[in-house]
């Protein structure tokens, strides 16, 4: 039962720690709502519309596995991947990636946003984890989703990893265009020194 309860508890806690806590912190510190996706038809805002439903699929899978175990077979489980070593690897990945994300968010401080904030010029962060990855938060999210796939290997969790990775790839490129316009040469020099992911 523990191995069915824990993924649900972790995913809920993950959403609270990764999205709600830093958003509240930034709002209290700056008075700015860090969620900047709008309802327009732009590519940027479209990403905001589809990202949350896609990533919430992992919670649905974990809940169904806990509450309605018989329904889990409808998610097309990869039974050949259901072995303890892979589950332990998944547990390691989700915890280390959560710690990685939290550290990156603290290093971002009040620059943390969910989406691209065109109305404010945030500070360019190049130290800490940002000295080894230009997108440590997105990288941590990809690793988290991969870890959950290892714990619950099925078609839906795999779809979540693949689709979220593609969405993040688009999002970071939109952010790169914006940061290049805002910070100019200093950002382009940073890009030449630090890789997009690792």
N, C-alpha and C positions, 0 to 999 in steps of 0.2 A: 504493500500500500504506500509506503514511504516514497518509492520511486515514481509513483503516480502523483502524489501530493506535491512533492518538491518542485517539479517543473512549473506547476501552476503558481505556487508561492513565489518562486524565483522570478517568473515573467512579470507578475504583478508588481513585485518589489522593484524589478528592473525599470519598468515604466515610471514608477514613482521617483526613483533615484535619478534616472537619466533625463527625464523630461519635466516632471512637476517641480522637484526641488530646485534645480538651477533656474527654472523659469521664475519661480517665486522669489528666489534670491536676487535675480537681476531686476525684477519689477520693484522690489523694495529698495534696492540700492539706487536705481536710476529713474524709476517712475515710468520706464518704457516697457511695453508689452513685448517680450522677446519672440512671440509667435507672430511672424510677419507675412505669412501666406495670406493672400486675398482671394476673392471669388472671381477674379478675371479669367479670361481664356488664354492667358499667356502660358508659355511652357513652364515657367517657374511656378506659377500658381497651380497648374495642372499636377505637377509633382507633389505639391502639398495635399491635393485632393486624393491622390491614389496611394501615397506612401502609408498613411495610417491604416486604411483597410487591409492593405497587403500584409503589413507586419502584425496586425491583430489576428491574422490567421493562425499564428503559432499558439496564441492563447486559446483559440477555439479548439484546436487539435488537442492541446494539453487538457483542457476542461472535459472534452468528450472522452478522452482516455481515462480520466478520473471518474466521471459521473456515469457515463454510458460506455463501459469497456467494450461491449459488443459492437459498438458503432465504429471503433477504431479501424476495423478491416476495410471500411469504405474509403479510408484515406490512402489506400494502396500502400501498405507498409512494406518496406524492404526487409523481409525477415532474415535474409542472409547477412544483414548488417547489425542484427540485434544480438550483440555479444558484449560481455562486461567490459572488456578492454576499451572498446569504442565509447561506451557510456562513460567510463572514467575519464577518457580523453575529453569528452564533451563537457563533463562537469568541471574539469580543469580549465578549459577554454572559456566557459561562460563566466567563471569567477575572476580569472585573470583579466579578461577583456572588460568586465565591469569596473574593476579597479583602474585599469588603463583609462577608461572613459571618464571616470570621476576625476582623476588627476588632470586630464586634459581640460576638462570643464573648469576646474579651479584655476588652471593656468590661463584660461581664456578670460576669467573674471567677468566683468560687466560687458565684454565683447560677445558673450554667448548669445546666439540667436537661433531660432528655428526658421530657416529661410534666409533670404537676402534682404537686409534692411537698407533700402535705398535712401531713407530719410536721415540716416546717421552715419558719420564716418567713424568706424570703430578702429581701435588701435591694432596695428599689424603685429601679431604674435609670432615670434621666431625662436623663442627659447624653450627650454624644457622638452616636452615630447614633440613640440613643433620644430625642433631642430633635427629630428629624425624622420618626421612625417608631416607633410603639409596638411593632412586631414586625419589626425589621430582619432577623432570622435567617430567619424564614418568608418574608419578602419576597425575600431573596436566593435562597432555595431555589426559589421560583416562577420567578424570572428565570433561574436555572440550568437548570431543566427546559425553559423556553421556548427557551433557547439550544441545548439538545441537540435539541429538535424542529426548529429551523432547520437544524442540521447533518444530522440524520437524519429528514427529514419523512415520517412514515408514520402509520398509524392507531393503532399502539400507543404511540408517543411522544406523540401528541396526546391519547390517552386518559389517559396518565400526567400530563400537564400539567393537564387538566381535573379529573380525579378527585383529584389531590393538592391542587389549589387549593381544591376543595370541602372536603376533609378539614381543610386548614389553617384555612379559614374557621370551621369548627366548633370546632377546637382553640383558636383564639385567643379565641373567645367564652366557652369554658369557663374559660380562664385569666383572662379579664376578670372573670368572676363571682367567682373565687377571690381575685384581687388586690383587688377592691373590698371583699370581706369582711375581708381581712387588713389592708389599708392605709387603708381608709375614705376620708375626705375628700381626703387627699393624692393618692390614686390617681384619684379622680373629677375633681379639679382638673387633674391631668396629662392625663386623657383629653379634657378640654375644650380643652386647649392644643395637643395633638399628635394627628394623625390615626392611625387604626388601621394604615394602610399608608404613605401619603405625603401 
